[in-house]
Amino acid sequence: MNPRLSLPLDIPRRELLTRAAEVIAEAWQSFDAARASEPDISAALRDLAQTGLHDSPMPALQALDQAKGYLDTSLSQARPRYFAFIGSSGLEVGVLADALASTFDVNLATTARSADLIEAQALRFAAELIDYPFGAGAFTSGGMVSNLTALMAAREFALPNSRNTGLNGRAAALYCSSEAHYSVRRAAEVLGIGANFVRSIEIDQHHRMDTKALTHAIEADLKANITPIAIVATAGTTLTGAVDSILSLSSIAKQFGIWLHIDGAYGLPGAAASSTKHLFAGLEHANSLSMDAHKWLYLPKACSLVLVKDKHALSRAFSHNESYMLHDQDQPLNPVDSTLEYSRPFRALKLWMALRVHGATQYREAIERNIGQAKLCAELVKAEPELELLLEPQLSTVPFRHVPKHLEQNETALNAHNLELVKKMQLDGRVYISSAVVDGKACLRPCFVNFRTSEDDVRVLIDVTKELAAKM
Ligand SMILES: Cc1ncc(COP(=O)(O)O)c(C=O)c1O
């Protein structure tokens, strides 16, 4: 207890820290194996969440205990059988790095001395991992912000000075596959391009952007005096994990002189694995890319990267001079001159520590293991007469559905049946899965991006699916 502090603790710091470390260690242990079901939220916790602000202090250990109670009954993506959406898995060193970064509360808005060195090195590590010749980059809060950041640079490239003038009556467009993430649309909304000018290009049978349709769309826009801002290739779509043909898209980008951005928020770590590296051929031609370290690089949220090839591309879009953010001669650019955010936590530390502790080889193997789990899942699905694989996995996403004999001919009923099955699985709690609609078919859509998941967990997923489907 330190009487000099205006916000004193009621117990010695070390005591609180020791208990917090125990809570974390217990959580990590509980993530080693899946639990039988999700525990109910007690009436006491529900009641407590309804109370108003209290004036007097509460013992810190009691508050910690309450927080533990709420965390224990929250859905944690760190658990090995969390297969829904695209999870993150709270890698241990990432958690510790977060605690350290928060402790020192470094702010990367302006120069932060050593932290700047680590951020620069972590960006280099990430670029090396996927073999991208980057010129500049930044850590951001997620794929949404990374895409927006890159597309701001693209807008400035296509329409120089538009950051000052706005579109000024000019029409502009973005091109992406019809299964690109919504963040591309949101970026168009924010950048003044307008969501109606996102050309949603049809996909081929592998769910990749159709390159002929893309060329036609660009030609039509050019004819109509609409300025192409960027082609957004998705390297690992959220829905199916499809990787657009980067090489083909890069030659179209080159032919028309258009910026090529790769949204690899989910899938880009696949470029580090030998079995899927070929899918990312042409990566080096991209002007920019996004990659979420809080997805398939296993780190706790929030941690994403945007990398650009031209080292001035970000500063062209973001640099500015304010009387409270001066430039000095030694440091012509502040971090805020290269990214969207002002106050920015030291997110780089967790990627830096994770890559230091585990090294590139362990990382490549972990990604490869998830790819193997997706293949296993697909094989198990194919071996079951009542399960249908909707798409061979390109990365680590496996959309499949249950097709009972009596519903075989009725797509509407099949859709309702599969949506209901997912709900039942979520209630059951042994695995956590989300539903999706692929080619009009409602399905189960597991995504394997967790370093804790084992092949046994994949088998349990299929067993639980069969067991609960049989009871319907
Ligand atoms: C391909 C893709 N892009 C962008 C995003 C948005 O990422 P975030 O949720 O980190 O903002 C996602 C999220 O799943 C994604 O899958």
The ligand as a Gaussian input file, in Angstrom:
#p B3LYP/6-31G(d) Opt

LIG

0 1
 C      -10.813000     -11.522000     -44.578000
 C      -11.097000     -10.641000     -43.411000
 N      -10.854000      -9.320000     -43.496000
 C      -11.091000      -8.469000     -42.484000
 C      -11.610000      -8.932000     -41.295000
 C      -11.862000      -7.962000     -40.167000
 O      -10.904000      -8.208000     -39.185000
 P      -11.053000      -7.620000     -37.695000
 O      -12.223000      -8.343000     -37.107000
 O       -9.759000      -7.992000     -37.063000
 O      -11.251000      -6.159000     -37.805000
 C      -11.894000     -10.296000     -41.152000
 C      -12.477000     -10.812000     -39.915000
 O      -12.809000     -11.954000     -39.775000
 C      -11.621000     -11.179000     -42.229000
 O      -11.872000     -12.469000     -42.149000

